[in-house]
Structures are given as structure tokens and as C-alpha cells.
Amino acid sequence: MKIRFAEKKDIEQLVKLCELHAIYEKATYDIKNKTTLLTKYLFDEKAVLKCLVVESKEEIVGYATFMKQFSTWDADFYIYLDCLFFIENVRGKGLGTLLMNEIKIYAKEQNCKEIQWQTPDFNTKAIQFYQKIGAISKTKERFYFNLLI
């Protein structure tokens, strides 16, 4: 297994993993334009989204996307982990810990003191994993506006 930053050649596999991730989290996923949009947000000159992938025999079996954000309360930057997902047959093999360690390294390089993320409350395996690696939980509700309707 190899952990590395995503490359343009990975986009099709990454879109498929995003779809599987949405299904796993009981969410809808519209594949329309995802290849174009993810390419733009990952690889354009001003791209802010970062993506680490886990590769096994030229197949992407997991990924994490993250970005640098600012906390007004802390008056400092932090890394927001947007997605972390592995295909089922590689879960529980320590790859999540390795991937999170790589994100920690990146966060330190960016002078960030914290990494934040969220997971659905029904994803008990993820919650157990995060607790196992020493993460601290905050209870909050997530809200959003759908501006397309």
C-alpha cells in the first residue's frame, strides 16, 4: 500500500470512491460534472482542496480530502478533513491511522495546531476509530442551505 497525493490520473477512481462514500453514509450522490469539478478544485493553480489517496496495485482503495481553514474563535488556521473513506475490504488494517498521520504532518507543515472533521452519528465504526486514535468529540448539529432549489 502506498499513500500519496492524488494525481490527475486518479480522478475517475476518486469519483467512484466518492460515490461509494455517499452510499455508505446513506446520502445521495449526483455523479454529474464531478470529474471536471474535482479536477478543477484539486489541480488548478489556486486549488485549495488537498487529497491523499491510498493505492494498492494501481487501484485507489481509500482517500482523504482536506483544506486549510480559519477559526475566528482561535484566531488561527486549522485543517478541515472533509472526507475519509476506504473500500470495505481494506478497513481495519491500520490504513486509517497511517492516513491520519500524513494529514497531521501536513497540518504541522502548514502551522496548523488542529484538525477538525465530522462523521454521522450512526457511523459507529468511524467514531470508535477516531476515539482509538485519540480524537476528541464535540457534539454539534450541522446545518446547511440548499441554494440550488
Secondary structure, 3 states (H helix, E strand, C coil): CEEEECCHHHHHHHHHHHHHHHHHCCCCCCCCCHHHHHHHHHHCCCCCCEEEEEEECCEEEEEEEEEEEEECCCCEEEEEEEEEEECHHHCCCCHHHHHHHHHHHHHHHCCCCCEECCCCCCCHHHHHHHHHCCCCCCCCCCCCCCCCC
